Amino acid sequence: MEAIAKEYAANGIEYTEIFFGKITDPDFLAMIHEHAPRIERETCVKLRFLAAVSRLSTKAERDIAIEKIDALALKKADPYIALGLIFLEQKQIQP
């Protein structure tokens, strides 16, 4: 997260949205809240995080992820979470 912000700052980027699959994980959210304020102050890059779900996940896995995202959206507004969802295209490479 910090490396991304530093690279973006060096290129004049002041705002970024980063997609993570673990955005609903409480430990991951705690890490964001622990580090993002300092990183934003030091780099002047506003960091916002969105949920990512793999297109390769099963329908049940996608449904669970969407339910967690909905629950997160219903909570008090979080300054680091931008509401949105992206389904990531992933290619499986055969050996």
C-alpha positions as CSV (number, residue, x, y, z in Angstrom):
1,M,0.0,0.0,0.0
2,E,2.8,2.4,0.9
3,A,4.9,1.5,-2.1
4,I,1.9,2.1,-4.4
5,A,1.2,5.5,-2.8
6,K,4.9,6.6,-3.1
7,E,5.0,5.5,-6.8
8,Y,1.8,7.4,-7.6
9,A,3.0,10.5,-5.7
10,A,6.2,10.5,-7.8
11,N,4.0,10.5,-10.9
12,G,1.7,13.3,-9.7
13,I,-1.3,11.1,-8.9
14,E,-3.3,12.3,-6.0
15,Y,-6.2,9.8,-5.8
16,T,-6.3,6.1,-6.4
17,E,-8.9,3.3,-6.0
18,I,-7.3,-0.1,-5.2
19,F,-9.2,-3.4,-5.6
20,F,-8.7,-6.1,-3.0
21,G,-10.4,-9.5,-2.6
22,K,-9.9,-9.3,1.2
23,I,-11.6,-5.9,1.7
24,T,-14.3,-7.5,3.9
25,D,-11.7,-9.2,6.2
26,P,-11.7,-7.4,9.6
27,D,-7.9,-7.9,9.9
28,F,-7.4,-6.3,6.5
29,L,-9.7,-3.4,7.3
30,A,-7.8,-2.9,10.6
31,M,-4.5,-2.8,8.7
32,I,-5.9,-0.2,6.3
33,H,-7.1,2.0,9.2
34,E,-3.7,1.6,11.0
35,H,-1.5,2.6,8.0
36,A,-3.6,4.6,5.5
37,P,-3.8,7.9,7.5
38,R,0.0,8.1,7.8
39,I,0.6,7.0,4.2
40,E,-1.9,9.6,2.9
41,R,-0.3,12.4,5.0
42,E,3.2,11.5,3.8
43,T,2.4,11.0,0.1
44,C,-0.6,13.3,-0.4
45,V,-2.2,10.4,-2.3
46,K,-5.8,9.7,-1.2
47,L,-6.2,5.9,-1.0
48,R,-9.6,4.3,-1.4
49,F,-10.3,0.6,-1.5
50,L,-12.9,-1.4,-3.3
51,A,-13.9,-5.1,-3.4
52,A,-12.6,-7.5,-6.0
53,V,-14.1,-10.9,-6.8
54,S,-12.6,-13.3,-9.2
55,R,-14.7,-14.5,-12.1
56,L,-13.2,-17.9,-11.5
57,S,-14.9,-18.2,-8.1
58,T,-18.0,-20.3,-7.8
59,K,-21.4,-18.7,-7.7
60,A,-21.6,-19.5,-4.0
61,E,-18.3,-17.8,-3.3
62,R,-19.4,-14.7,-5.3
63,D,-22.7,-14.6,-3.4
64,I,-20.9,-14.8,0.0
65,A,-18.5,-12.0,-1.1
66,I,-21.4,-9.8,-2.3
67,E,-23.3,-10.4,1.0
68,K,-20.2,-9.3,3.0
69,I,-19.8,-6.2,0.8
70,D,-23.5,-5.4,1.3
71,A,-23.0,-5.7,5.1
72,L,-20.0,-3.4,4.9
73,A,-22.0,-0.9,2.9
74,L,-24.7,-0.8,5.6
75,K,-22.2,0.1,8.4
76,K,-21.2,3.6,9.2
77,A,-19.4,5.2,6.3
78,D,-15.8,4.2,6.2
79,P,-13.4,6.9,5.0
80,Y,-11.2,4.4,3.2
81,I,-13.8,2.2,1.5
82,A,-15.2,3.3,-1.8
83,L,-18.4,1.4,-2.5
84,G,-18.0,-0.6,-5.6
85,L,-17.2,-4.1,-6.9
86,I,-15.2,-5.4,-9.7
87,F,-15.2,-8.9,-11.1
88,L,-11.6,-9.7,-12.1
89,E,-10.8,-11.6,-15.2
90,Q,-8.2,-14.2,-14.4
91,K,-6.5,-16.6,-16.8
92,Q,-5.4,-20.0,-15.7
93,I,-2.1,-21.0,-17.2
94,Q,-1.7,-24.7,-18.0
95,P,1.8,-26.1,-17.4
